[in-house]
């Protein structure tokens, strides 16, 4: 049987375009996570480069920001951090390939180098980004893992597919919440509340935890873990991401859909949880998967929608 492992999930306020600063925070928090006994630490989407800034960058500017994987300077720095502190690290950045195609990419590295690379399937933050075209699974400390970035997790087929490929832990790096949407209660959070957080944390927490933030997240995120009997490692920044305020809530959820650990500070923070194998088969989702009858819906799931919805807002 697979042995238990300790995983930390982090949140921090990154600086857009300042890779050196962001890597310094990743280094410090990785060191602290290792001291707390963690085998693995996970950071948010584009935690190395910044995310929302991509909306305002030209293709040429994005190419300047993006790096090759694994040969780029940032990935090599990440590997050095992992080697120095003997901890597996997951973090994100913009990637370019030899044909100058651009991707929103999330990597896993350890002391030996690159372990896994995943390209976001639904990269709508910039028209210059190309979508990834494959799911990935990889092994950490004997555990089969997968990655899905932010909006990829809102398409439930992506989570089920990654789980069916064997992933018992799915890392879900995000930059999400506190943005306008058609859903009731959604919207931006005033950055002035963040600036005033030490004097008036109550008003900021009410926004962060309400329908603009955590209350929306908890409508669906635990269901991804519960339905698939998988561990979910959800990471999200806190503070300003370019011109948008984000609310953190980085958390680890078990196969029962229960929150094992969650960042609650209005500041940089990481939390740690012990991941145990017994829950994978004890959880209801395990029984539900065994009861599946793919012959009933194999052809249906792959069909186009009968009515196309207007998704221009994604661009």
PyMOL commands that set and color helices and strands:
alter all, ss='L'
color gray80, all
select helices_A, chain A and resi 19-35+52-56+59-65+73-85+150-154+156-164+191-195+201-209+214-228+278-282+284-290+294-301+312-314
alter helices_A, ss='H'
color red, helices_A
select strands_A, chain A and resi 5-11+40-42+88-96+102-110+113-119+137-140+143-147+169-173+231-235+238-241+244-247+251-253+259-262+269-275
alter strands_A, ss='S'
color yellow, strands_A
deselect
rebuild
show_as cartoon
